[in-house]
Amino acid sequence: MKSTKEQLVELLEKNSGKYISGNMIAESLGITRAAIWKNIKQLENEGYVIEAGTNKGYRLDPDSDVLTNKNVAGFLKNKKCTIEVFDQVSSTNTFLKEKAADLPDWHVVIAGSQSAGRGRTGRSFFSPKGSGVYLSVLLRPDVPITNSGHLTAAAAVAACRAIETCTDARPEIKWVNDVFVKGKKVCGILTEASVNFETGLPDWIVTGIGFNVYQPEQGFPEEIADVAGSITECRQKNLRARLAAAFIDNFFDICSSLPVEDLYKEYKRRCFIVGKAIYVLRGIERIPAMALDIDRDFGLKVRYENGKTEVLSAGEVSIRQ
């Protein structure tokens, strides 16, 4: 049996964009005005945008973008994954790492915000409420950890496909794990693992990704304002749920079926850094170089000003202006 809140959502969605009087809601659901107000507040806390008008009643914003288990599952084609959706967690990666032993392979945690989101090299990842979607996937691949670097590449390609499926944006990959739209970073990816040193195989791998879907209400923090951007400027109905589902579907398909060679070709085609003058960042050092190529293990081949070449398997680079 559906809860009062679920019935109220269905009634509002059925009349999306139109006001429904309190009397009509009370009669349809058999509840009091006080119960209507209580459930409306609960829905607003979950992210629903509901307008209340004097002598008009209540109206669901037709562009309401809400993250719930039901919404994401409704767009998810792959039924082999299990999902949990939260309004906020400290970090989706941390959540999965702490509970990995008790969770199944391909379990996905999705959040509307993070209180302690993390990026690479221990940096924080800006994860405000209402403007993004943040998720992590638990994997147990039967491959040595040295051969599992393609997971980050797979996540980057899956993110690009998801963005293209759900919006008109044209995403590109900046090696090694950032996705850009119109010259601004809109996605960051962090892959972490627990390794069994006796076998050389991972006990588990957690791949996390954060999407900057909309411009945050207060804007991006000053320290990242020049780099960070959003996928779209206009709110769209259920866009965050659709993005999350599209990413999961594409990530699963890439990891399960595509040969690594196909992934390599698509990753390289989408990567905009090849042929660019760059800086290789090492601590406070900014070493000038040219980005020459992406190798089969998704390493970045660079040539320094002294003529020496190197393949970077990890690290960070920036475009020279």
C-alpha positions in Angstrom: 0.0 0.0 0.0 1.3 3.4 -0.9 2.1 5.9 1.8 0.2 9.3 2.0 3.4 11.0 0.8 3.6 8.7 -2.3 0.0 9.3 -3.1 0.5 13.0 -2.8 3.5 13.0 -5.1 1.4 11.0 -7.7 -1.4 13.5 -7.5 0.9 16.5 -7.8 2.8 14.9 -10.7 -0.4 14.0 -12.5 -1.4 17.7 -12.4 2.2 19.0 -12.7 2.2 22.8 -13.4 -1.4 23.2 -12.2 -2.6 24.3 -8.8 -4.6 21.7 -6.8 -6.8 23.1 -3.9 -6.3 21.9 -0.4 -9.9 20.7 -0.4 -9.4 18.6 -3.5 -6.2 17.0 -2.0 -7.9 16.3 1.3 -10.9 14.7 -0.4 -8.8 12.6 -2.8 -6.4 11.3 -0.2 -8.7 11.3 2.8 -6.4 13.4 5.0 -6.6 16.6 6.9 -5.2 20.0 5.9 -2.6 19.6 8.7 -1.5 16.3 7.2 -1.2 17.9 3.7 1.1 20.6 5.1 3.2 18.0 6.9 3.7 15.9 3.8 4.3 18.9 1.6 7.2 19.9 3.9 8.6 16.4 3.8 8.6 16.5 0.0 10.3 19.9 -0.1 13.0 18.5 2.2 13.6 15.8 -0.4 14.0 18.3 -3.1 10.6 18.7 -4.6 9.8 22.3 -5.6 6.2 22.9 -4.6 4.5 26.3 -4.8 1.7 27.3 -2.4 -0.8 30.0 -3.5 -3.4 31.7 -1.4 -6.8 30.5 -2.5 -5.0 28.4 -5.2 -3.6 25.4 -3.3 -0.4 23.6 -4.2 1.5 23.2 -7.5 4.5 21.0 -8.4 7.1 22.9 -10.4 7.1 21.1 -13.8 11.0 21.3 -13.8 11.3 19.8 -10.4 14.5 17.7 -10.3 14.4 15.2 -7.5 16.8 12.4 -6.6 15.0 9.3 -5.1 15.4 5.6 -5.4 12.1 5.4 -7.4 13.2 8.2 -9.8 16.6 6.7 -10.5 15.3 3.1 -10.7 12.7 4.3 -13.2 15.3 5.4 -15.7 17.8 2.6 -15.0 17.8 -0.1 -17.7 20.3 -2.4 -16.0 18.6 -4.4 -13.3 21.8 -6.2 -12.1 22.9 -3.1 -10.1 21.5 -2.4 -6.7 21.1 1.3 -5.7 20.7 3.4 -2.6 19.8 7.1 -2.9 20.4 9.6 -0.1 19.8 13.3 0.3 23.3 13.7 1.7 26.3 11.5 2.8 29.8 12.5 3.9 31.2 11.0 0.8 29.8 8.3 -1.5 33.3 6.7 -1.8 33.7 6.7 1.9 30.2 5.2 2.4 31.0 2.3 0.1 34.5 1.7 1.4 33.2 1.4 5.0 30.5 -1.1 4.0 32.1 -2.9 1.1 32.4 -6.2 2.9 28.7 -6.5 3.4 27.6 -5.1 0.0 27.2 -6.9 -3.4 29.2 -6.3 -6.5 27.8 -3.4 -8.6 26.1 -1.7 -5.6 25.7 2.0 -6.3 25.4 4.8 -3.7 23.9 8.1 -5.0 23.6 11.3 -3.1 22.3 14.8 -3.8 25.1 16.4 -1.8 28.2 15.5 0.2 29.4 17.0 3.4 33.0 15.8 2.9 33.3 15.1 -0.8 36.8 14.1 -1.8 38.8 14.4 -5.0 42.3 13.2 -5.9 45.4 13.8 -3.7 43.2 14.4 -0.7 41.5 17.5 -2.0 37.9 18.3 -1.1 35.2 18.0 -3.8 32.6 20.8 -3.8 29.3 19.0 -3.5 26.4 21.4 -2.6 22.8 20.5 -2.3 20.5 20.8 -5.3 23.0 21.4 -8.1 24.8 18.1 -8.6 24.6 14.4 -8.4 27.4 12.3 -6.7 27.7 8.5 -6.9 30.0 5.6 -6.3 30.1 2.1 -7.7 31.4 -1.0 -5.9 33.3 -3.5 -8.1 35.2 -6.7 -7.5 37.0 -7.3 -10.8 39.1 -10.5 -11.1 42.1 -8.7 -12.5 45.4 -7.6 -10.9 45.3 -4.0 -9.7 48.0 -3.0 -12.2 45.6 -3.9 -15.0 42.5 -2.2 -13.7 43.4 1.4 -14.6 40.9 1.2 -17.4 38.1 1.6 -14.9 38.8 5.3 -14.6 38.9 5.7 -18.3 35.6 3.7 -18.6 34.0 6.0 -16.0 35.1 9.1 -18.0 33.7 7.7 -21.3 30.5 6.6 -19.5 30.1 10.1 -18.1 30.5 11.7 -21.6 27.9 9.3 -23.0 25.4 10.0 -20.1 25.8 13.8 -20.6 25.2 13.5 -24.4 22.2 11.2 -23.8 20.5 13.6 -21.3 21.5 17.0 -22.6 22.7 19.0 -25.6 26.1 19.5 -24.1 29.3 18.2 -25.8 31.6 16.8 -23.2 35.3 16.2 -23.6 37.9 14.3 -21.4 40.9 16.0 -19.9 43.4 13.3 -19.0 43.3 11.5 -16.8 39.9 11.7 -15.1 38.1 15.0 -15.6 35.2 15.8 -18.0 34.9 19.3 -19.4 32.0 21.1 -21.1 32.8 24.4 -22.9 36.2 24.6 -21.3 35.0 24.1 -17.7 35.3 21.0 -15.5 31.9 19.5 -14.9 32.9 16.0 -13.6 35.6 14.6 -11.4 36.4 10.9 -11.0 38.1 9.2 -8.1 38.9 5.4 -8.0 40.1 3.7 -4.8 40.9 0.1 -4.0 41.7 -2.4 -1.3 44.3 -4.9 -2.5 45.0 -8.4 -1.3 48.8 -8.5 -1.3 49.0 -12.3 -1.4 47.1 -12.6 -4.7 47.7 -9.1 -6.1 43.9 -8.9 -6.8 41.7 -6.2 -5.4 39.3 -7.1 -2.6 37.2 -4.3 -4.0 37.4 -1.2 -6.1 35.2 1.9 -5.6 34.8 4.3 -8.6 33.2 7.6 -7.6 32.1 10.4 -9.9 30.6 13.8 -9.2 28.5 15.8 -11.8 28.1 19.6 -11.6 24.7 19.6 -13.2 23.6 23.1 -12.5 25.3 26.3 -11.3 25.2 26.3 -7.5 22.8 28.9 -6.0 25.7 30.8 -4.4 28.2 30.1 -7.2 31.4 28.1 -7.1 33.9 28.9 -4.4 36.5 31.5 -5.4 39.4 28.9 -5.5 37.7 26.9 -8.2 35.5 29.5 -9.9 37.9 29.8 -12.9 37.9 26.1 -13.6 34.5 24.6 -12.5 31.4 24.8 -14.6 28.0 23.2 -15.0 26.6 20.8 -17.6 23.5 23.0 -18.2 22.1 26.4 -17.3 18.4 25.5 -17.1 16.8 23.1 -14.7 15.2 20.1 -16.3 12.7 17.6 -14.9 14.5 14.6 -13.3 17.8 15.5 -15.0 20.0 14.4 -12.1 18.2 11.0 -11.8 18.4 10.5 -15.6 22.1 11.4 -15.6 22.8 9.0 -12.7 20.9 6.1 -14.4 22.6 6.8 -17.8 26.0 6.8 -16.2 25.4 3.5 -14.4 24.0 1.8 -17.6 27.0 3.0 -19.7 29.6 2.2 -17.1 28.2 -1.3 -16.7 28.1 -1.9 -20.4 31.7 -0.7 -20.9 33.0 -2.8 -18.1 31.1 -5.9 -19.0 31.2 -6.1 -22.8 33.4 -3.7 -24.7 37.0 -4.8 -25.5 39.6 -2.6 -23.9 40.7 -1.6 -27.5 37.2 -0.2 -28.2 37.3 1.8 -24.9 40.8 3.0 -25.8 39.7 4.4 -29.2 36.7 6.2 -27.7 38.7 7.6 -24.8 41.4 8.9 -27.1 38.8 10.4 -29.5 37.2 12.2 -26.7 40.4 13.4 -25.0 41.2 17.0 -26.0 44.6 17.3 -24.5 46.6 15.4 -27.2 48.7 17.9 -29.2 48.4 20.6 -26.6 51.2 22.5 -24.8 50.8 21.6 -21.1 52.3 21.8 -17.7 53.0 18.6 -15.8 52.2 19.4 -12.2 54.4 17.9 -9.5 53.9 19.5 -6.1 54.6 23.2 -6.6 56.5 22.5 -9.9 54.9 23.3 -13.2 57.0 21.6 -15.9 56.4 22.7 -19.5 55.8 19.8 -21.9 53.8 18.7 -25.0 51.1 16.1 -24.8 51.9 13.7 -27.6 49.6 10.7 -27.3 47.5 8.4 -25.1 49.0 4.9 -24.9 47.0 1.6 -24.7 47.1 1.6 -20.9 45.6 5.2 -20.9 48.9 6.8 -20.0 49.8 10.2 -21.3 53.0 10.4 -23.4 54.7 13.8 -23.1 57.8 15.4 -24.4 59.7 17.9 -22.2 61.5 21.0 -23.5 64.9 19.1 -23.2 63.6 16.5 -25.7 63.1 13.7 -23.1 59.8 11.8 -23.4 57.9 10.1 -20.6 54.6 8.2 -20.2 52.6 9.4 -17.3 50.4 6.7 -15.7 49.0 9.1 -13.1 49.3 12.7 -12.0 47.9 16.0 -13.1 48.5 18.3 -16.0 47.1 21.7 -17.1 46.8 23.4 -20.5 49.3 26.1 -21.1 47.6 29.3 -22.3 
